[in-house]
Amino acid sequence: MRQIVAIFTRSGGILVFLILEVICLSLVVTFNKDQREIYHNSRSIISDSMTHGWGEITQYWNLSAVNDSLSGVIAELKQQQDEAKFLKTIKQDSAKYSGEDYEQQYTYTSAKVVSNTINLPNNFLTLDRGIRDGINTRMGVFDNRGIIGIVIRSNDRYSQVMSILHRDSKISAKVSRLNAFGTLVWTSVGNPKLMELKYIPKHLNPKIGDIIQTSGASSYFPGGLPIGKIKEIEEDPQGGNFHSIKVELFNDLSTTQYVYIVNNLFKDDFKEIEEGNENE
Amino acid sequence: MNNTTITHSLRFIFLVFIQVLVFRQMTVGWGEFNYVHVMVYPLFILLLPIRIPDPLLIFLGFLIGMAIDIFYTSYGVHASATVFLAFLRPVVLKILTPRGGYNINHSPNIKNYGFVWFLIYSSSLLFFHFVFYFIVSVFTHVYWLEIVLRTISSFIVSYVIILLYVRIFNPRD
């Protein structure tokens, strides 16, 4: 008790000052019209801007969760599009096709890139989805702007993707304007933006700037996914019958974070018929 | 109740009276030109004895401020300024300590510490009082020029009147 008294006598002035000043100012904003209005306006401005600022901060905290859920939603939506489906009945009038005539051909799963290389001659990515999520080998991987690679291994939780930046990677692609099929390979080691499209015959006339898409002629990717555009057309130095086309990729594999894994439900049928063809 | 208490109580009542009956009318009478607010009541705080404890001093500041506010119907505006003035008084007194120190039974007035000392003491405290008063009364930084003009004009006029008061009544204690 004596200590409290001592504290009060030493700093009682400040204490009484603060208490009385608070009382005075609350009286000011309670009983004076002008001051009350100014006080309420300023308070609402301050609290508005604080809520706003706080909202912006928490928005950033939530951003990665939002991304995760959005990529899941996108995968879901891709699955519902007609492009992901297979027409199982054939009718004379195409306008009469309804939902029942389609069978799901492709399913999509969103995934996050866990690790990634681009600087080696053979590059791989690791994704955070595995067998538990229905991911298995021989599935295509792409993102919003281009293709990424093909799943080659997976365990319960993770799967490994052979990047398109791999010397053995061969992707069936087409020049969309000409509908000309070729094979996309990576020859420019060290440049993750540049690939080469082979086997476009000389009699076709691709132009610089033409869009390259997936052809749909493989079991990995549905047709029509964007890949890149023609940057340069060289004559084959060996004087062959094909153009040598440099393709600049739309996507940048060095910054890829969110990808979609596409599963072709018919790939076994496809493989069976293709391989049977070879065996003959 | 000793002599000092009665003197200061009477001064309290007298200052409130002339403030409300004379100087409030002056401000009102000037109509549009309301940059000058004459205030003499801070003199009550200025002339309180040096030995008075800080909490009591500040509380008396609150009391006279509220007394004025009741007549001005501006509850809290004058009181907050006088509380601030009372809070600053010990600080200013400490800064202005004369060579021989204070006699704690004295009041800080001309008789005890000389005219120049009182001039500095009262003008500095009064100035802070006016700054605080007009900040609370205008209550927004938007009219900062208003605050500055009112503070300066009111301060000059009030200060002259306070000096006249001190010259005429020449308070002793």
Interface residues (C-beta under 8 A of the other chain):
Chain A: F8 T9 G12 G13 I14 L15 V16 F17 L20 E21 I23 C24 L25 S26 L27 V28 V29 T30 F31 N32 D34 Q35 I38 Y39 S42
Chain B: P53 D54 P55 L57 I58 F59 G61 F62 G65 D69 T73 S74 Y75 G76 V77 A79 S80 V83 F84 A86 F87 P90 V136 S137 F139 T140
